[in-house]
Amino acid sequence: MRTIRRLLVANRGEISVRVLRTARELGIGTVAVFAESDAGGIHVERADRAASLGAGSVAETYLSIPKILEAARSSGADAIHPGYGFLAENADFARAVEAEGLVWVGPPAGAIEAMGDKLRARARMREAGVPVVPGSDAGAKDPADLAREAERLGYPILVKASAGGGGKGMSRVDRPADLRAAVEEAMRIAASAFGDDSVYLEKLLERPRHVEFQVFADQRGNTVHLFERECSVQRRHQKIVEETPSSALSPALRGAMGEAAVEAARAVGYIGAGTIEFLLDTDGRFHFLEANTRLQVEHPITEATLGIDLVRWQLEVARGADLPSDWTEGRLSPRGHAIEMRLYAEDPVDFLPRAGTVLEWIEPAGPGVRVDSGVAAGSEVSLEYDPLLAKIVARGEDRPAAVERALRALDELVVLGVETNRPLLAAVLRSEEFRSGAYDTDLVSRLPREETSPAPPAAWIAAALALSGKAPSGAPAASARDPWESGDRWRPGESAG
Amino acid sequence: MKGIRLESRGEGREVLLENGNALLDGTAHSFREIRRGGSLVALELDGTVVPVRVARQGDRAFVWCAGDVFEVRRPAGRTARARPAGGEPHAGLVAPMPGRIRKTLVQTGEEVAKGQVVVVLEAMKMEHAIRAPQDGVITKLRHREGDLVDAGTVLAEIS
């Protein structure tokens, strides 16, 4: 067993806070890192020590391996957790951390590489007997080869970057005439974003559901799945609402997919927490899509229904502990239903990111509600970083109760100063299609266009009170917050508009 | 007390507040302010408690009410978005959305044809080609590759 005395979290915002909380509960010392422009970030005051990564762009700070390692040295950290995003799926970083003699809280570099190259991952999965989406076996650059491949698969197809992920460098092609332009575009994006311009083709599955399985493995090779997360509510290929269990899975299908997920993890010698993503077609067949070799954004819904702490077990496994016998002997079963809503700073209609100052921030609370947030009142929301403001998780005894609880939580949420996708989240939860459980990845495009309602009388009166100058202009309410946030309050009206 | 004129979501209201009564475009409501630590947290409006939060920024107020957020302005204020002098549309290239300048494909002094890609903007993980709106010469490039820009930012000028 290795010991972890002080953990550095190489991330920012909500996921940094999430990991720091568990480290504190385990009695592990903590180190936060921050870019100078992000010195007021909410993760900075949550650790015992805060190490600056200096000024500069994301590439020069949160993505800089030398600076993160230097921060670990200067703060005396003996382990590094990467969170998600940034360096979390960077095999070079994993190797550099271990070469430094530090504990890497993540999968082995080899597993990251095996899954990171989408083409190699497809090949490995096929060898392991895991079904994959029909598509090409090798990356190609020659337009004639790609055209033949597309004919073989049948349109519509998807052009994907071999090194890609998260929808980047991916485009849909419906007819042969559009293939060449799409391939050139994808190659250019892939080259600039990933430094590798290989692309490949995949058959586009119409109206699929996106269902992923949480997997976990210890260093002795015990490998389990921790059930599914339904992630079909997406816009622009990005998830906005996730839930578990999925209404699409029968017990038999759940069992088969869970086994395939475990096979996928074993095939690459996986250790720690990971996620195997599948597409489910309209005939109920599942296909391996990709693996995420890190803690997933939506991991809290698994924690909510299983009553476990995934970050704790990431740390335990990194120390060399075995997975709990409840997990390995199949005694773990989900209870109730959980829904996560991703609150983004963005225009609710065109989905473009929004920047600004958070003037007022009140989080929902109460029975069955968990909020993992990356901002507080006074925070600057910058275009520099991911526009995710918070994850709101509602757990209920059953699916209808969880949906009502999620809507109640959205009603309690107060965000002023930055536009959010709250109206879209509420529209999803209220839609007949979502409530029926029979939805697919095109749900958002089919939502009825909601009329924006005019301000109600109370809003006019409150605005008149604030703007007439007669009354104090509604300072942020003294909401009950935990002692971490007892810093200086930003006062409205003082900002240079 | 004099009424004030307010606008929100394309609608206007004349609001007059007096002694716990509000006149909204002539319709009367009774209300009571519920405050905590001096801050408005709810209104009791015609006997019903409605939670509200307000943050003021100059001539506009952000109001949260019943889960929804409204931006309310005093129309008299100079609150319109800053426009180039004269209010004429700028003879230049404007970022249609917030993002990062991924690539600048021209140099100052270079001739460009209408429709030619001048700047590649990255936003929402996608690249967007920003094209010259007319034939002309690039007289000014305002930003460098890697810069973050807001929607409406002039990226280059063309004469």
Interface residues (C-beta under 8 A of the other chain):
Chain A: S57 G166 G167 K168 E185 R188 I189 S192 R236 D350 F351 L352 P353 R354 A355 L359 E360 I362 S382 L383 E384 L410 D411 E412 L413 V414 V415 L416 G417 E419 T420 R422 P423 A426 T452 S453 P454 A455 P456 P457 A458 A459 W460 I461 A462 A463 A464 L465 A466 L467 S468 K470 A471 P472 S473 G474 A475 P476 A477 A478 P492 G493 S495 G497
Chain B: M1 I4 L6 S8 R9 E11 R13 V15 L17 A22 L24 H29 F31 E33 R36 G37 G38 S39 L40 V41 L43 L45 V50 V52 R53 V54 A55 R56 Q57 G58 D59 R60 A61 F62 V63 W64 C65 A66 G67 D68 V69 F70 V72 R74 M97 P98 G99 R100 R102 A123 M124 K125 E127 G146 L148 D150 A151
